[in-house]
Amino acid sequence: MNKHFLYFVIIGLTISICAVSQDLDYAKQQVKTLSSPKFHGRGYVKNGDGKAAAYLANEFKTFKLASFGSNYLQPYSFVVNTFPSAMEVSIDGKKLVPGIDFIANPASGNCSGTFDIVKIDSTLFTPSFTIQNILQRNYNNKFVILDTLGLGTNGYRKEVRDLFLYNFVKAAGIMLVRNGSLTFSVRMFNYDFGSLVVKRSSLPTTCSKITVNIKSELVEHKTNNLIGFVEGQVDTFIVFCAHYDHLGRMGKKTYYPGASDNASGTAMVMDFARKLTSETIKPRYSYAFMLFSGEEAGLLGSKYYVDNPLFPLTKIKILLNLDMMASGISGVNVFNGSNLPTEFAKLDSINKVDNLNLNLKAKAPSRSSDHYPFYEKKVKVLFFNTDDKSLGYHVPTDTFEALPFTVYENLYKLIFKYVEITNY
């Protein structure tokens, strides 16, 4: 008999695992609500993440979660570059669609006007080419298009890219041309020039003039983590966490819904909170529910928390981070699973015994989400992430309607059963 299966048979003789009560309709409603326009992409424009925090805190209150202070909020702040208003680009009269045809470099500064275009591509680089050839040219009041196709063959890729990306040529603006979809992100600073990324297929055949109107604003952004808990028999915690923030708005008309990333993970944390606050038997270990802001800006919320914990980090038995939970067509990644073989074996046994049919993948540690600051502090962590390359990432099309929720119910059951086993 498989030793992991035997383990759960023995466990099953000594404890009674309560029935899993999970509500997919509740989770879907949370994702739909959090990714709706009224939360503005849960970012830094129009107080998007602040409105989301108020909504989620009210949900915590509805569940009657306990708090570590007078409320569930842990305030902090950070500087971030934002795009609250203008976001317009046209090339040779062709108007480009923000988020689809182009994005602002997240560190872009203000830029407004019509400029001649200078195109930099592989044809510039002859055997006698030197960096000085570029620096001697006049780029004042011009917009440079940097098309890097073919630049890797002559040894100048990094030097040339840096020369233009950081605008040492003192142009009015810089445009990087890319294939495929455009991935927006966040920066904590801004340049003193306009900077764009444009999809190659969206460029007109001839590129001679560009009209740009981009307004950026570097702001001190006030935000909050949310933390609630269910008291157990001992003050050791099993922690559920997710980041509730996303990228917010890029101009007046374009917002990033962040349905998969990470309204879905937030919804699953809320789903667990809803279930575990309804239990009539007091658990052995306490449950903490943590929702972090600032993840998209560099894991800022979770970093702030580990530096300012509301209870000792040594009291965390295990932390379960949930990020992008609404797909799973290509399986479920369990990051840190390869480093915690016993924990992954428990998950794998539950998956097989309960016929959940999840394609679980044990992965190495990852720096990409809010578990990592805890991992660096030697807290035991597992990071769950559903795998689906067909879903867009950091794009305006990450909407509720696009989510298949392929494995949500069974993944919830897996994690719930794992937590119940861990708690007894």
C-alpha positions, 0 to 999 in steps of 0.5 A, a space after each residue: 500500500 502507498 505509504 502516503 495513502 496509509 498515512 491518511 487512512 490512519 489519520 482518518 481513524 483518529 479525526 473526523 474531517 468536517 464536510 467541505 462546504 464551498 460555494 462557487 457562486 460566491 467566489 464568482 460573485 467576488 471575482 466579478 465584483 472586484 474586477 468591475 469598473 467601480 474598483 478601477 483595477 484596484 490600483 493607484 488611480 481614483 483610490 481603486 485599491 482603497 475602495 476594494 479594501 473597504 469592500 473586503 473589510 466589510 466582508 470580513 466584518 460580515 464573517 465576524 472575523 476577529 481583528 488584531 486592533 480596532 479594525 482589519 486595516 494595516 496602513 502603510 504608503 509608497 511612492 508610485 508612478 500613475 497615469 490618471 488622465 491623458 493617454 493618446 498616441 497616433 502615428 501618421 494619423 493612425 490612432 492607437 488603442 491604449 492597452 491593445 496597440 500600445 502601453 506607456 512604459 510604467 516609468 514614463 514621464 509626461 510627453 505632449 506634442 507632434 514629433 518627427 520619428 527616427 527609427 533605429 533598427 539593425 540596418 544602422 549597424 554596419 561593421 564600422 558602427 560605434 556607439 559614438 555614431 549614435 551620440 553624434 546625431 541630433 535627436 532633439 524634439 524627435 521620437 525614437 523608435 527602437 526596433 531591436 530585431 536583429 540587434 543580437 548578431 553584432 554584440 551591441 544589443 545591451 549597449 544600444 538598448 540601454 542607450 535609448 531606453 534610458 534616453 542618453 540621446 536626449 530625445 523627446 520620447 522613446 518607443 520600444 517595438 514588441 511582438 505579441 501582447 503588451 504586459 503593463 506593470 508598475 514603477 516607483 519612479 518616472 523619467 523626464 521623457 515619454 516612453 512607450 511600448 508598441 505592438 509591432 503589428 500595430 505600426 503603420 507601414 510608414 512611420 514619419 510622425 507621432 502625436 503623443 499626449 501622456 500625463 504621468 504623476 508620481 504620487 505618495 500612495 496610502 494603502 492598507 493590508 487587511 488581516 483578520 483571524 479565527 481564534 483557535 485553541 492555541 496561538 499558532 496560525 495557519 495563514 491564508 493570503 492573497 494580494 487584492 491589488 492590481 494595476 489600476 488605470 492607464 489613462 482615463 479610458 483604460 483599466 486593468 480588471 485583474 480578474 485572474 490576477 488576483 481577484 480570483 485568489 482574493 475570492 478563494 481566501 474569502 471563500 475559506 474565511 466564509 467557511 471557517 467562520 461558520 464552523 461550530 468546533 473551535 480549531 486547534 490552530 488559529 486561522 489568519 486571513 491576510 489580503 495584501 496591497 502593493 504586490 504589483 509594485 514589488 510585494 510591498 504589502 507583504 514586505 511591510 507585513 513581515 517587517 511589522 507583523 501583528 503576531 510573531 512570524 514564528 507562530 505561523 505553522 504554514 502560510 498558503 498563498 493563492 494567486 491566479 486561481 480561476 483556471 488550471 487548464 494546464 495544471 496547478 503549480 505548487 511553488 515550494 512543493 519541491 522544497 517541502 516534499 512531505 507537504 506536497 506528498 500530503 496534497 498529492 495523496 488527498 488529490 488521489 484518494 478523493 479523486 480530485 483529478 488535479 494535475 499538481 506540479 511540485 515547483 521550486 521556490 518562486 519570488 513572484 508573489 506574496 509568500 516570498 517575504 515570509 519564505 525569506 524569514 524562514 516561514 513554511 510556505 506553499 504558493 498555489 497558482 493555476 496554470 493557463 497560458 491562454 489567459 492574458 497577463 497584465 492586460 485589459 482583457 483579464 476579465 471575469 467573463 474570460 475565466 473558465 474556473 476549470 479546477 476552482 472547486 476541486 482545488 478548494 477541496 484539496 486545500 481545505 482537506 490539507 488544512 483540516 489534516 494539518 490542524 489535527 
